[in-house]
Amino acid sequence: MSFRLAAYAVCIEEGRVLLAHHLSGSGRGTLWTLPGGRVEHCEDPFDAVIREVAEETGCEAVVESLLGVDSRVIPIAECNVPGAGPHQNIGIFYRVRITGGELRPEPEGEIFESVWTPLPDVAGLRRSGLVDVGIRLAQTSPPTGHAAAVPVGGLVEH
């Protein structure tokens, strides 16, 4: 089983959420996701989320609060990499506020645009389940910080 620790930014302002448009390297097309990604070896997730926002969107951000943690195991049949075994992703979600910079594509990366998206429009986007997890955590603030499972299917993918 493969494993990934990641930190994600949930930035909601004036009824809009900041989303990143990801171009899949596996030929699966595009998918909307939250700014964020892998926590590097010896890196604090708090620092990782700020770094990822800067790399992917061109914006500076500050963490306002920890929203929660999501742990999901992606079964073999649903993994995007052929021949890969099951994969566990631990996602740490932070509420962040943009403090500067300008939205731009990720230089030499997989994010080709970042967009402030009205919350009602999110349901119509082909997106990662992480988007739904982050928005739900921001809207419900569960006291335990545990993210409820988000079913995949339709427009929601791993």
C-alpha positions in Angstrom: 0.0 0.0 0.0 1.3 3.5 -0.9 0.9 6.4 1.6 0.7 10.2 1.2 0.6 12.9 3.8 -0.8 16.1 2.3 -1.9 19.6 3.5 -4.8 21.4 1.8 -5.9 25.1 1.9 -9.5 25.9 2.3 -10.0 29.6 1.4 -13.6 30.8 1.4 -14.3 34.5 1.0 -17.5 36.3 0.1 -19.3 33.0 -0.8 -16.5 31.8 -3.1 -13.8 29.1 -2.7 -10.3 29.2 -4.2 -9.9 26.2 -6.4 -7.0 24.9 -8.5 -7.5 23.4 -11.9 -5.3 20.3 -12.1 -4.1 18.7 -15.4 -3.6 15.0 -14.8 -0.3 13.6 -15.9 -2.0 10.2 -16.3 -4.0 11.4 -19.3 -7.3 11.5 -17.3 -8.0 15.1 -18.2 -8.6 17.9 -15.8 -10.0 18.0 -12.3 -10.7 20.8 -9.8 -9.0 20.5 -6.4 -8.0 22.6 -3.4 -4.6 24.2 -3.4 -2.3 21.9 -1.5 -0.2 18.8 -1.8 2.4 16.5 -0.4 4.1 17.3 2.9 7.9 16.9 2.2 10.1 14.8 4.4 10.8 16.7 7.7 8.4 19.5 6.7 5.7 20.7 9.0 2.2 20.5 7.4 1.5 24.0 8.6 4.5 25.2 6.5 3.6 22.9 3.6 0.1 24.4 3.1 1.6 27.9 2.8 4.3 26.7 0.4 1.7 24.8 -1.8 -0.6 27.8 -2.0 2.3 30.0 -3.2 3.6 27.4 -5.7 0.2 26.5 -7.2 -1.6 29.9 -7.2 1.1 32.6 -6.9 -0.6 33.9 -3.8 0.7 34.5 -0.3 -1.5 33.0 2.5 -1.7 32.8 6.3 -3.2 29.9 8.2 -6.2 31.0 10.3 -7.1 27.6 11.8 -6.9 23.9 11.6 -10.2 22.5 10.1 -9.6 18.8 10.4 -8.1 15.6 9.1 -9.3 13.3 6.4 -8.0 9.7 6.0 -9.1 7.8 2.9 -8.0 4.5 1.4 -8.4 4.3 -2.3 -9.0 0.6 -3.4 -6.9 -0.9 -6.1 -9.8 -0.8 -8.6 -10.1 3.0 -8.2 -6.4 3.9 -8.2 -5.3 6.1 -11.1 -1.9 4.4 -11.6 -2.1 1.1 -13.4 -0.8 -1.8 -11.4 -0.7 0.2 -8.2 -2.0 -1.3 -5.0 -4.4 0.5 -2.6 -3.4 4.0 -1.6 -3.9 5.8 1.7 -4.1 9.6 1.7 -4.0 11.5 5.0 -5.1 15.1 4.3 -4.7 17.9 6.8 -7.1 20.8 6.0 -6.4 24.4 7.1 -8.6 27.5 6.8 -6.3 30.0 5.1 -6.6 33.7 4.1 -5.0 35.1 1.0 -2.8 38.1 2.0 -1.1 39.0 -1.3 0.1 38.0 -4.7 -1.9 37.5 -8.0 -3.4 34.3 -9.3 -1.3 32.6 -12.0 -0.7 29.1 -13.3 1.9 26.9 -11.5 5.2 27.3 -13.3 6.2 23.9 -14.8 3.5 22.3 -12.7 0.2 20.5 -13.0 -2.0 23.5 -11.9 -2.9 25.5 -15.0 -5.3 28.0 -13.4 -6.7 28.9 -10.0 -10.1 30.5 -9.8 -12.4 32.0 -7.1 -15.5 29.8 -7.6 -19.0 30.6 -6.2 -19.8 27.9 -3.7 -23.1 26.9 -5.5 -21.1 26.3 -8.7 -18.8 23.7 -7.1 -21.4 20.9 -7.4 -21.3 21.2 -11.2 -17.6 20.8 -11.5 -15.6 17.6 -12.1 -13.6 17.7 -8.9 -11.6 15.8 -6.3 -13.5 14.6 -3.3 -11.0 16.7 -1.3 -12.9 19.8 -2.4 -16.1 18.5 -0.8 -14.2 17.4 2.4 -12.6 20.8 2.8 -15.8 22.8 2.2 -17.8 20.6 4.6 -15.1 21.0 7.3 -15.2 24.8 6.8 -18.9 24.9 7.0 -19.5 22.4 9.9 -16.4 22.8 12.1 -16.8 19.3 13.6 -15.5 19.4 17.2 -13.4 16.3 16.7 -11.9 17.6 13.4 -12.7 14.3 11.8 -14.0 14.6 8.2 -16.9 12.4 7.3 -16.5 10.2 4.2 -17.3 11.7 0.9 -18.6 9.2 -1.7 -17.0 9.3 -5.1 -18.9 8.9 -8.3 -20.4 11.2 -10.9 -18.4 14.4 -10.9 -16.5 13.5 -7.7 -13.3 11.6 -8.0 -10.3 10.5 -6.0 
